[in-house]
Amino acid sequence: MNTWQPIETALRDGTSILIVNNRTRPAMMAVVYWDEDSRSKDCPWSVDDADFAYHRDYPTHWMPLPEPPE
């Protein structure tokens, strides 16, 4: 799977994924994971490399991260 999927189908098991907010221009992307135990129940999409989380309604689509180069 390498195409954008509706956010309703996103992995919610702690796996890092790429999300996009297609409501903004330009569209904003981030690498996040679902954190059910986040500080704010309204912001469960935790950013991988920052102390920040997105609101549950922020992302519109997602896709898995590609494999890293060998």
BAFI-3210 file (N, C-alpha, C; in Angstrom, 3 decimals, decimal comma, padded with zeros to 6 digits):
// residues 70
n [1|2|3|4|5|6|7|8|9|10|11|12|13|14|15|16|17|18|19|20|21|22|23|24|25|26|27|28|29|30|31|32|33|34|35|36|37|38|39|40|41|42|43|44|45|46|47|48|49|50|51|52|53|54|55|56|57|58|59|60|61|62|63|64|65|66|67|68|69|70]
n.u [000,853|000,833|-000,501|-002,514|-004,722|-008,030|-008,303|-009,782|-009,152|-006,651|-003,731|-003,825|-002,142|000,209|002,146|004,320|003,219|002,588|000,878|-001,549|-002,945|-005,347|-006,994|-005,820|-003,934|-000,758|-001,013|-000,402|002,036|003,023|004,967|003,601|002,216|-000,414|-001,437|-002,990|-002,840|-002,156|-001,422|-003,570|-006,748|-008,028|-006,031|-004,589|-002,723|000,480|003,499|006,364|009,083|008,998|007,763|004,846|001,444|-001,209|-004,590|-007,390|-009,056|-007,462|-005,762|-006,451|-005,880|-003,769|-000,716|001,429|004,806|007,630|009,972|013,246|016,262|018,693]
n.v [-001,182|002,013|004,338|007,175|006,743|006,805|008,451|007,104|004,464|004,172|002,821|002,042|001,148|001,966|001,999|003,844|006,209|008,050|011,042|013,288|016,539|017,439|019,554|021,969|024,523|025,089|021,479|019,799|017,614|014,880|012,627|010,302|008,579|006,624|007,374|006,264|006,797|009,447|012,769|014,443|013,487|014,397|014,782|012,468|011,782|011,445|013,093|011,701|012,615|014,750|016,728|016,856|016,752|015,897|016,965|014,759|015,153|016,341|014,973|013,916|011,896|008,956|007,017|004,109|004,233|004,324|001,634|001,887|002,907|000,511]
n.w [000,000|-001,051|-001,372|-000,496|002,188|003,659|006,806|008,702|008,442|009,473|011,122|014,527|016,514|017,633|015,706|013,621|011,252|008,195|008,086|006,669|006,482|004,589|004,473|004,749|003,044|002,040|002,012|005,079|006,422|008,575|010,596|012,637|015,531|016,959|020,144|022,639|025,336|025,575|026,830|026,373|025,621|023,389|021,581|020,208|018,228|018,256|017,548|016,060|016,523|018,283|021,033|020,809|019,754|017,522|017,094|017,177|014,975|013,089|011,034|007,680|005,899|005,484|005,212|005,125|006,360|004,142|003,501|004,931|003,176|002,041]
ca.u [000,000|001,630|-001,383|-003,185|-005,923|-008,819|-007,766|-010,577|-008,544|-005,266|-003,265|-003,921|-001,456|001,513|003,025|004,499|002,640|002,606|-000,466|-001,663|-004,153|-005,651|-007,897|-005,016|-003,166|-000,478|-001,300|000,641|002,305|003,815|005,105|002,952|001,698|-001,592|-001,080|-004,241|-002,551|-001,563|-001,843|-004,888|-007,533|-008,407|-004,851|-003,906|-001,711|001,750|004,557|007,475|010,346|008,742|006,820|003,692|000,433|-002,272|-005,977|-007,915|-009,696|-006,500|-005,401|-007,527|-005,436|-002,539|-000,087|002,557|006,120|008,382|011,129|014,460|017,195|019,673]
ca.v [000,000|003,235|005,446|007,759|006,047|007,619|008,366|006,155|003,138|004,252|001,951|002,639|000,182|002,503|002,003|005,162|006,362|009,398|011,604|014,564|017,326|017,916|020,704|023,193|024,783|023,765|020,342|019,591|016,202|014,577|011,226|010,219|007,286|006,752|007,211|006,268|007,296|010,781|013,705|014,960|012,502|015,005|014,851|011,180|011,564|011,962|013,243|010,796|013,200|016,021|016,679|017,508|015,810|016,494|016,688|013,569|015,561|017,015|014,273|013,485|010,693|008,369|005,909|003,563|004,762|003,419|000,957|002,702|002,384|-000,465]
ca.w [000,000|-001,109|-001,720|000,657|002,650|004,595|008,167|009,480|008,308|009,950|012,199|015,863|017,374|018,006|014,533|013,006|009,924|007,644|007,975|005,969|006,661|003,250|004,597|004,729|001,827|001,494|002,893|006,083|006,679|009,764|010,989|013,942|015,966|017,808|021,549|023,403|026,677|025,483|027,877|026,018|024,877|022,116|020,704|020,318|017,183|018,757|016,554|016,371|016,983|018,966|022,152|020,211|019,279|016,721|017,449|016,485|013,726|012,218|009,802|006,783|005,202|006,018|004,487|005,874|006,012|003,258|004,095|004,806|002,186|002,550]
c.u [000,895|000,794|-002,064|-004,493|-006,724|-008,323|-008,540|-009,989|-007,124|-004,981|-003,335|-003,296|-000,071|002,526|003,123|003,960|002,808|001,162|-000,398|-002,981|-004,414|-006,607|-007,133|-004,327|-001,948|-000,827|-000,121|000,788|003,151|003,901|004,621|002,656|000,519|-001,187|-002,342|-004,054|-001,940|-002,115|-003,242|-005,615|-007,975|-007,262|-004,055|-002,838|-000,397|002,795|005,768|008,668|010,164|007,776|005,568|002,723|-000,641|-003,640|-006,486|-008,567|-008,740|-006,191|-006,630|-007,187|-004,136|-001,977|001,057|003,850|006,824|009,491|012,349|015,396|018,179|021,073]
c.v [001,240|004,406|005,947|007,028|006,984|007,399|007,371|004,744|003,080|003,263|002,698|001,708|000,666|002,511|003,414|005,150|007,802|009,864|012,906|015,216|017,979|019,102|022,021|023,336|025,590|022,678|020,134|018,095|016,045|013,067|011,135|008,769|007,557|006,444|007,373|006,859|008,690|011,680|014,246|013,928|013,055|015,020|013,550|010,918|012,209|011,991|012,431|011,468|014,549|015,794|017,440|016,432|016,576|016,063|015,518|013,919|016,215|016,231|013,871|012,168|010,190|007,372|005,371|004,242|003,801|002,733|001,861|002,088|001,411|000,055]
c.w [000,000|-001,601|-000,449|000,923|003,559|006,030|009,026|009,438|008,871|011,071|013,522|016,886|017,805|016,876|013,968|011,583|009,468|007,531|007,187|006,365|005,317|003,272|004,502|003,376|002,223|002,508|003,836|006,346|007,936|009,945|012,427|014,300|016,901|019,238|022,392|024,797|026,659|026,588|027,634|025,170|023,521|021,112|020,772|019,256|017,609|017,651|017,000|017,029|017,672|020,120|021,741|019,760|018,516|017,231|016,619|015,165|012,734|010,947|008,988|006,099|005,822|005,006|005,340|005,452|005,064|004,036|003,945|003,764|002,836|002,377]
res [m|n|t|w|q|p|i|e|t|a|l|r|d|g|t|s|i|l|i|v|n|n|r|t|r|p|a|m|m|a|v|v|y|w|d|e|d|s|r|s|k|d|c|p|w|s|v|d|d|a|d|f|a|y|h|r|d|y|p|t|h|w|m|p|l|p|e|p|p|e]
***
